């Protein structure tokens, strides 16, 4: 008797390539679903702090530009 063929992937690759193998879509923000709640809470505070810091920097730059225009 002939040994049985255990596995072949020929038809599977054919079917996969019929519509083209596509890369996964890249999203702007990854989902935070299932992430540690303690970590998420901290991230919220961090982002809020970053916004405050950016406002201070922008305010300082605007003042610097205004001072440079006068001189």
Residue pairs with C-beta under 8 A, 6 or more apart in sequence:
32 40
32 43
